Amino acid sequence: MPRPMIAVLLCWLSWMLAGCGERPGVPVDRVTLGEHELPLPGRVDDLVTPGETYELRAHVTLPRELWGRPVDLSIPLLEAAVAVWADGWDVPSTRPAPGYREPRPQRFRIPAVATEDGELFLRLEVQHRWAKSAWLPTVPQVVPAGAADPPAEAAQWLNIYAAWLAMGVLFQLGATCGLVFLLDRRRRPYLWFGIQAVFAMGYPAFASGMLVRVMGPWELPLTELSLVLALMVSLRFTHSLFELGPVPRGLDALLALAGLSTVVLHDPFVAVPTAARAVVVAVAVSIVYQLVVIARVIVRRPDERAGAALLGGAWLALAGGTWGDLFSWFWATELLGGPRPACLGLTVFALFLSLVLSRSHITTLTKADELNVALARRMAEVDAERARATELNEELRAQIAGRSAQLFAALALVESTGEERRAQLAPGMEIDGRYRVERVLGSGAMGMVYEVVLLTDGSRWAMKVANELRGASLARLAREAHVASQLQHEHVVQIRDIGASTLGFMYIVLELVQGRSLGERLREQGPLPLADAQRVLAQVASGLAALHGVGIAHRDLKPDNVLLSERDGRPWAKITDFGISRVGEDMRLPSSSSSTTPRPRFEVAPSDVRTVSLEYEPDASVGGVPRDGEGEVTHMVEPGLDELGRRPPRVPSAVGTASAVGTAGSRSGHSGTPSNLALTGTGFLVGTPHYIAPELASSGPRVDVRADLFSFGVLAFELLTGERPFEEAVAVRVLRGEEIEATPIPALPERFAALEPLLRRCLSFDPEARPTAQELAEALVERSG
């Protein structure tokens, strides 16, 4: 706690103790009113008439040392105009009452002539102008002239001087906060605090008597109403500061009822026992509510504990200061003998609130500085990106697509001749004067993957180099470049360049992902935690949706073709390896309104089928290595095809061989672009068997992007459970001519119940029952948060 706060609290405590200390002189603890003898403190409400003056009498025997000496009659608190006579002598007040009530301690100087015999007969005429003028809450004291009376002194300091201090602090803070809000309308908590401070000034103004001469008895309902409004605004300040939403209606209704009572029951004799008590209840309930809300913020929001603790200190100070005043107004009893610490508590409350706003302001400035630094850093990054934008703009991507299309068309016609050889690149080797090889990232049957540095700017990339010089193998590399150049998406690996090196090999340059494949992660550590798994699945689905949106079917989606890195401490997935992907309008989903294609029946005539096993290893992409058994690729051969699934050579037409190749490989019958030339040959089932959709193995209707959703379902099942959903690849069973429609789709464990309906749709053998990638992405993003 700040030292000024400690000093104020110590001062507060010292005055409270002083007010409770032993008093000098002789107490006047009994009075008579007419025929009634009354002890003090007490009340005479039932014995006096409102609006009239009543008379109190008392007899005091003085100690010997006060005989023949002037003495003072000290009344710590009697909120009425009083006239005093001693032994028939008119005793003037040292502080005349300012109006219908006297908020200050009263003191009357009794001359020595009245004390010569040691007996004092006192008569007090009290003007009964409001309810509390019939309350006698303290015991008057006869003290030596000029001597201190601790309760009266404490009442003077706490009831009057502290009230002026509270008004000054509240006014200064309210004006400052109002000015801050006018300069920046977004700072709404400052507006609420400014209004709250203005309304809270009402009670110190009443306690000090500042409004007595100006407003007379109307100051009471005005003070009560200002307190209710201050409470209403304070609730909105707290809710705005911590973004807690609207104030509870029940609490607003209670405060509104208390405010209404102050307007309706404004008579000074009626307001105190009714409206004032309603306001006391409203204050007590509001304090308790504020403390409960702040305690919840401290427990549930660790990052806001400091601000909440300061605000809690403010309300604790207010609670500690107002309990005496609340007790006095509700039960007409002065527990402290006259001093009321509410104004001092209100001062501490305001100071604590100023600390809350100061801290909020400093935090805002700190965040603004951090944002400025981040903005400057981002602007520098933007400038750097702008410098590279000329190399990575739309024109470059169009050039890459064009070059890959040309290479694809040329290389697909090339038959390999001579001995096979593999390009071996050593660290430090420069490629075409543009790239420098750093290290090997991975390898596979299709090629090698290296980490390379772009010599012009030092950026790091992944270079995939084809191992073989066969036309079809090189064409797959060109297809991957062509597919990747069609799209830019945060969950799809991006391509930078494609080229044929003068060293005798073809390469593509891809985005370097610092991480490992999802397959490696599963093999090394098993299934991902549910939260991470949902996040990765949502990202993969998002990447698939982007691919499908431009007419690209991946056709080989599996854990080894998903790369994992980290971003902000969370997994970040990217789809890679488009070597057997297809691009074109024939890959898009059929229109529901125009499609008349019947549902596929997974049946193959035994006489038309021969199966072989080929060794297949996917391209290494930043360390991707296939698991045991994934190298087996099953393919179907139609009648008239050789063991490799190729048709016998045709006699070249007058148009040329390019035309023949284009029509032979196209699903749609259109001639060759990289998106529709069939690298695998008609009849081949290419991919990893467990992830291949059953319709890809049938001779039924055309296949579209929905085949990827089946692969996604298998991947998701494996990601969540560590196992594949089917013991034997469904596509292999279709090739063998087996019926699969009765094959049950396995259930996920109970903890994945929320995801099971979605994944069961993905694993459906009917493509039309599967969701689109966009639907899948939206559902998973909603679940992953």
Residue pairs with C-beta under 8 A, 6 or more apart in sequence:
1 313
2 355
4 351
5 348
5 351
5 352
8 344
8 347
8 348
8 351
9 317
9 348
11 344
12 158
12 321
12 341
12 344
12 345
12 348
15 154
15 157
15 158
15 339
15 341
16 154
16 158
16 336
16 339
16 341
18 150
18 153
18 154
19 150
19 151
19 154
19 155
19 158
19 336
19 337
19 338
19 339
20 336
20 337
21 150
23 141
23 143
23 149
23 150
23 151
24 141
24 143
24 144
24 147
24 148
24 149
25 66
25 71
25 74
25 141
25 142
25 143
25 144
25 147
25 149
26 60
26 61
26 62
26 63
26 66
26 141
26 142
27 139
27 140
27 141
27 142
28 40
28 58
28 60
28 73
28 122
28 139
28 140
28 141
28 142
29 39
29 40
29 139
30 37
30 38
30 39
30 40
30 58
31 37
31 38
31 40
31 56
31 57
31 58
31 124
31 136
32 38
32 56
32 57
32 58
33 44
33 47
33 48
33 54
33 55
33 56
33 57
34 47
36 47
38 44
38 136
40 136
40 138
40 139
40 140
41 136
41 137
41 138
41 139
41 333
41 334
42 136
43 134
43 135
43 136
43 332
44 54
44 134
44 136
45 131
45 134
45 135
47 54
48 54
48 128
48 134
49 128
50 128
50 269
51 128
51 129
52 128
53 125
53 126
53 127
53 128
54 125
54 126
54 128
54 134
55 123
55 124
55 125
55 126
56 123
56 124
56 126
57 121
57 122
57 123
57 124
58 121
58 122
58 124
59 119
59 120
59 121
59 122
60 119
60 120
60 122
60 142
61 118
61 119
61 120
62 71
62 115
62 118
62 119
62 120
62 142
63 118
64 118
66 115
66 118
66 142
66 144
67 115
67 116
67 117
67 118
68 112
68 115
68 116
69 112
69 115
69 144
69 145
70 109
70 110
70 111
70 112
70 115
70 145
71 110
71 115
71 120
71 142
71 143
71 144
71 145
72 107
72 108
72 109
72 110
72 142
72 143
72 144
72 145
72 146
72 147
72 149
73 84
73 86
73 91
73 107
73 108
73 110
73 122
73 140
73 141
73 142
74 105
74 106
74 107
74 140
74 141
74 142
74 143
74 149
74 152
75 82
75 105
75 106
75 107
75 108
75 138
75 140
75 152
76 105
76 138
76 140
76 141
76 149
76 151
76 152
76 155
76 337
76 338
76 339
77 105
77 137
77 138
77 155
77 159
77 334
77 338
78 102
78 106
78 126
78 133
78 136
78 137
78 138
78 140
79 101
79 102
79 103
79 130
79 132
79 133
79 135
80 97
80 101
80 102
80 126
80 127
80 128
80 129
80 132
80 133
81 97
81 99
81 100
81 101
81 102
81 126
81 127
81 129
82 93
82 97
82 102
82 106
82 124
82 125
82 126
82 127
83 90
83 93
83 124
83 125
84 91
84 93
84 108
84 110
84 122
84 123
84 124
84 125
85 91
85 122
85 123
85 125
86 110
86 111
86 114
86 120
86 121
86 122
86 123
87 113
87 114
87 120
87 121
89 110
89 111
89 113
89 114
91 108
91 109
91 110
91 111
92 108
92 109
93 106
93 107
93 108
94 107
94 108
94 109
95 102
95 104
95 106
95 107
97 106
98 209
98 212
98 213
99 209
99 212
99 213
99 216
100 127
100 129
100 130
100 133
100 212
100 216
100 217
100 268
101 129
101 130
101 132
101 133
101 209
101 212
102 209
103 159
103 160
103 206
103 207
103 208
103 209
103 212
104 155
104 156
104 159
104 160
104 209
105 149
105 152
105 153
105 155
105 156
105 159
105 338
107 149
107 152
109 145
110 120
110 142
114 120
120 142
126 133
127 133
128 134
129 217
129 268
130 217
130 220
130 268
130 269
130 272
131 268
131 269
131 270
131 271
131 272
131 273
132 272
132 332
135 332
137 328
137 332
137 333
137 334
137 338
138 151
138 334
138 337
138 338
139 337
141 149
141 151
141 152
143 149
151 336
151 337
151 338
151 339
152 338
154 336
154 337
154 338
154 339
155 338
155 339
155 340
157 339
158 339
158 340
158 341
158 343
158 344
159 207
159 208
159 338
159 339
159 340
159 343
160 207
160 208
160 209
162 204
162 341
162 343
162 344
162 347
163 204
163 205
163 207
163 208
163 343
164 204
164 208
165 343
165 344
165 347
166 201
166 204
166 343
166 344
166 346
166 347
166 350
167 201
167 204
167 205
167 208
167 210
169 347
169 350
169 351
170 197
170 198
170 200
170 201
170 204
170 346
170 350
171 197
171 198
171 201
173 193
173 194
173 197
173 350
173 353
173 354
174 193
174 194
174 195
174 196
174 197
174 198
174 201
175 194
176 194
177 190
177 191
177 193
177 194
177 197
177 357
178 190
178 191
178 194
178 195
180 187
180 190
181 187
181 188
181 190
181 191
181 194
188 240
189 237
189 240
189 241
189 357
189 360
190 357
192 233
192 234
192 236
192 237
192 240
193 237
193 353
193 357
195 229
195 233
196 230
196 233
196 234
196 237
197 350
199 226
199 227
199 229
199 230
199 233
200 226
200 227
200 230
200 346
200 350
201 226
202 222
202 223
202 225
202 226
202 227
202 230
203 223
203 226
203 227
203 342
203 343
203 346
204 343
204 346
205 211
205 219
205 223
206 219
206 220
206 223
207 340
207 342
207 343
208 343
211 219
211 222
211 223
212 219
215 222
217 268
218 266
220 266
220 268
220 271
220 272
220 276
221 262
221 263
221 265
221 266
221 271
221 275
224 258
224 262
224 271
224 275
224 276
224 279
225 259
225 262
225 263
227 279
227 282
227 283
228 255
228 258
228 259
228 262
228 279
228 282
229 259
231 255
231 282
231 283
231 286
232 247
232 252
232 255
232 259
234 286
234 290
235 247
235 251
235 252
235 286
235 289
235 290
236 247
238 244
238 290
238 293
238 294
238 311
239 245
239 246
239 247
241 307
241 311
241 356
241 360
242 293
242 297
242 301
242 304
242 308
244 293
251 285
251 286
251 289
254 281
254 282
254 285
255 282
255 286
257 278
258 275
258 278
258 279
258 281
258 282
261 274
261 275
261 278
261 279
262 271
262 275
262 278
262 279
264 275
265 271
265 274
265 275
266 275
272 329
276 329
277 329
277 330
279 329
280 326
280 329
280 330
283 322
283 326
284 326
287 315
287 318
287 319
287 322
290 311
290 315
291 312
291 315
291 316
291 319
294 308
294 311
294 312
294 315
295 312
297 304
297 305
297 308
298 304
298 305
298 308
298 309
298 312
301 308
306 359
307 356
307 359
307 360
307 363
310 352
310 355
310 356
310 359
311 352
311 353
311 356
313 352
314 348
314 349
314 350
314 352
314 353
314 356
315 349
317 345
317 348
317 349
317 352
318 345
318 346
318 348
318 349
319 345
320 341
320 345
321 341
321 342
321 343
321 344
321 345
321 346
321 348
321 349
322 341
322 342
322 345
322 346
324 334
324 335
324 336
324 339
324 340
324 341
324 342
325 340
325 341
325 342
327 333
327 335
328 334
328 335
328 340
334 340
388 457
392 496
397 485
397 488
400 481
400 485
400 495
400 497
400 498
401 482
401 485
401 486
403 498
403 499
404 478
404 479
404 481
404 482
404 485
404 498
404 674
405 482
405 673
405 674
407 474
407 475
407 478
407 498
407 500
407 506
408 475
408 478
408 479
408 482
408 672
408 673
408 674
408 677
409 658
409 672
409 673
409 674
409 677
411 471
411 474
411 475
411 478
411 506
412 471
412 472
412 475
412 661
412 665
412 672
412 677
412 679
413 471
413 657
413 658
413 661
414 470
414 471
414 474
415 470
415 471
416 468
416 469
416 470
416 471
418 469
420 468
420 469
420 470
421 469
422 448
422 467
422 468
423 448
423 465
423 466
423 467
423 501
423 503
423 504
423 505
425 431
425 437
425 448
425 450
425 465
426 437
427 437
427 438
427 439
428 436
428 437
429 436
429 437
430 436
430 437
430 455
431 437
431 452
431 463
431 501
431 503
431 507
432 499
432 501
432 502
433 455
434 454
434 455
434 456
434 497
435 452
435 453
435 454
435 455
435 461
435 463
435 509
436 452
436 453
436 455
437 450
437 451
437 452
437 463
438 450
438 451
438 452
438 453
438 460
439 450
439 451
440 448
440 449
440 450
440 451
441 449
441 450
441 451
441 462
441 620
441 621
441 622
441 623
442 448
442 449
442 620
442 621
442 622
442 623
442 624
442 625
443 449
443 620
444 617
444 618
444 619
444 620
444 624
444 625
444 626
445 467
445 615
445 616
445 617
446 466
446 467
446 468
446 473
446 476
446 477
446 579
446 617
446 618
446 619
447 464
447 465
447 466
447 467
447 477
447 619
447 620
448 464
448 465
448 467
448 620
449 462
449 463
449 464
449 465
449 619
449 620
449 621
449 622
449 623
450 462
450 463
450 465
451 460
451 461
451 462
451 463
451 512
452 460
452 461
452 462
452 463
452 509
453 459
453 460
453 461
454 460
454 461
460 512
461 496
461 509
461 510
461 511
461 512
462 509
462 510
462 511
462 512
462 513
462 621
462 622
463 507
463 508
463 509
463 510
464 477
464 480
464 507
464 508
464 509
464 510
464 619
464 620
464 621
465 505
465 506
465 507
466 473
466 474
466 477
466 505
466 506
466 507
467 473
468 474
472 679
474 506
475 674
475 677
475 679
476 579
476 580
476 679
477 506
477 507
477 508
477 579
478 498
478 506
478 674
479 578
479 579
479 580
479 581
479 674
479 679
480 495
480 508
480 577
480 578
480 579
480 581
480 619
481 495
481 498
481 508
482 583
482 674
482 675
483 552
483 578
483 581
483 583
483 674
483 675
484 492
484 493
484 494
484 495
484 508
484 510
484 578
485 495
486 550
486 552
486 583
487 546
487 547
487 550
487 552
488 494
489 542
489 543
489 546
489 547
490 542
490 574
491 539
491 540
491 542
491 543
491 546
491 573
491 574
491 575
492 543
492 546
492 547
492 574
492 575
492 576
493 510
493 511
493 513
493 563
493 574
493 575
493 576
493 621
494 510
494 511
495 508
495 509
495 510
495 511
496 509
496 510
496 511
497 508
497 509
498 506
498 507
498 508
498 509
499 506
499 507
499 508
499 509
500 506
500 507
501 507
510 576
510 621
511 574
512 622
513 563
513 565
513 574
513 576
513 622
514 565
515 563
515 564
515 565
515 566
515 572
515 622
516 563
516 564
516 622
516 623
516 624
517 559
517 560
517 561
517 562
517 563
517 564
517 621
517 622
517 623
517 624
517 625
518 536
518 559
518 560
518 562
518 563
518 564
518 573
518 715
518 719
519 558
519 559
519 560
519 562
519 624
519 625
519 626
519 627
520 560
520 623
520 624
520 625
521 528
521 559
521 564
522 528
522 559
522 718
522 719
522 722
523 627
526 722
527 533
527 719
527 720
527 721
527 722
528 536
528 571
528 719
528 720
530 720
530 751
530 752
531 784
532 570
532 571
533 719
533 720
534 755
534 780
534 783
534 784
535 570
535 571
535 784
536 562
536 564
536 571
536 573
536 719
537 712
537 716
537 719
537 780
537 784
538 777
538 780
538 781
538 783
538 784
539 572
539 573
540 557
540 562
540 573
540 575
540 712
540 715
541 712
541 773
541 776
541 777
541 780
542 777
542 781
543 573
543 574
543 575
544 554
544 557
544 575
544 708
544 709
544 712
544 773
544 776
544 777
545 772
545 773
545 774
545 776
545 777
547 553
547 554
547 575
547 581
547 705
547 708
547 773
548 587
548 588
548 589
548 705
548 708
548 772
548 773
548 774
549 774
550 583
551 583
551 584
551 585
551 587
551 588
551 675
551 705
552 578
552 581
552 582
552 583
552 587
552 705
553 581
553 582
553 583
553 587
553 703
553 704
553 705
553 707
553 708
554 561
554 575
554 578
554 581
554 708
554 711
555 580
555 581
555 582
555 686
555 687
555 696
555 707
555 708
556 577
556 579
556 580
556 581
556 618
556 686
556 687
556 688
556 691
556 711
557 575
557 691
557 708
557 711
557 712
557 715
558 618
558 630
558 688
558 690
558 691
558 711
558 714
558 715
559 715
559 718
559 719
560 577
560 618
560 624
560 625
560 626
560 627
560 630
561 575
561 576
561 577
561 618
561 621
561 624
562 573
562 574
562 575
562 576
562 715
563 573
563 574
563 575
563 576
563 621
563 622
563 624
564 571
564 572
564 573
565 571
565 572
565 574
566 572
576 621
576 622
576 624
577 618
577 619
577 621
577 624
579 618
579 619
580 679
580 680
580 686
580 687
582 667
582 675
582 676
583 673
583 674
583 675
583 676
584 668
584 673
584 675
584 676
586 667
586 668
586 676
586 702
586 704
587 704
587 705
588 704
588 705
589 704
589 705
589 706
589 772
590 597
590 704
597 701
597 702
598 701
599 766
599 768
600 694
600 695
600 698
600 700
600 701
600 766
600 767
601 698
601 700
602 694
602 695
602 697
602 698
602 700
602 734
602 739
602 740
602 741
602 765
603 698
603 737
603 739
604 636
604 697
604 698
604 699
604 734
604 735
604 737
605 737
606 737
607 639
608 638
608 639
608 699
609 636
609 637
609 735
609 736
609 737
610 636
610 637
610 643
611 634
611 635
611 636
611 735
611 736
612 634
612 635
612 637
612 643
613 632
613 633
613 634
614 632
614 633
614 635
615 631
615 632
616 631
616 632
616 633
616 686
616 688
617 626
617 631
618 624
618 626
618 630
618 688
626 688
630 688
630 690
632 689
633 685
633 686
633 687
633 688
633 689
634 685
634 689
634 697
634 729
634 731
634 732
634 735
635 645
635 680
635 683
635 684
635 685
635 686
636 645
636 683
636 684
636 685
636 697
636 699
636 735
637 643
637 645
637 683
638 645
638 682
638 683
638 699
640 647
640 648
641 647
641 681
641 682
641 683
642 648
644 681
645 680
645 681
645 682
645 683
645 684
646 681
647 664
647 681
647 682
650 660
650 664
652 660
653 659
653 660
658 671
658 672
659 671
661 672
661 677
662 670
662 671
662 672
662 677
663 669
663 671
664 678
664 682
665 672
665 676
665 677
665 678
665 679
665 681
665 682
666 672
666 676
666 677
666 678
667 676
667 678
667 702
668 676
670 676
680 686
685 692
685 696
685 697
685 731
685 735
687 696
689 729
689 731
689 732
690 714
690 724
690 726
690 729
691 710
691 711
691 714
691 715
692 707
692 710
692 711
692 729
692 730
692 731
693 703
693 706
693 707
693 708
693 709
693 710
693 711
693 730
693 731
693 767
694 710
694 730
694 731
694 734
694 740
694 765
695 701
695 703
695 707
695 767
696 703
696 707
696 731
697 730
697 731
697 732
697 734
697 735
698 734
704 767
705 773
706 767
706 768
706 770
706 772
707 767
708 773
709 762
709 767
709 770
709 771
709 772
709 773
709 776
710 762
710 763
710 764
710 767
710 770
712 762
712 773
712 776
713 725
713 759
713 761
713 762
713 763
713 770
714 724
714 725
714 726
714 763
716 755
716 759
716 762
717 723
717 724
717 725
717 746
717 748
717 759
717 763
718 724
718 725
720 748
720 749
720 752
720 755
721 748
721 749
721 752
725 745
725 746
725 763
726 743
726 746
730 740
730 743
730 765
733 740
733 743
734 740
740 765
741 765
743 765
745 760
745 763
745 764
747 756
748 755
748 756
748 759
754 783
755 783
758 771
758 776
758 779
758 780
761 769
761 770
761 771
762 770
762 771
762 776
764 770
771 779
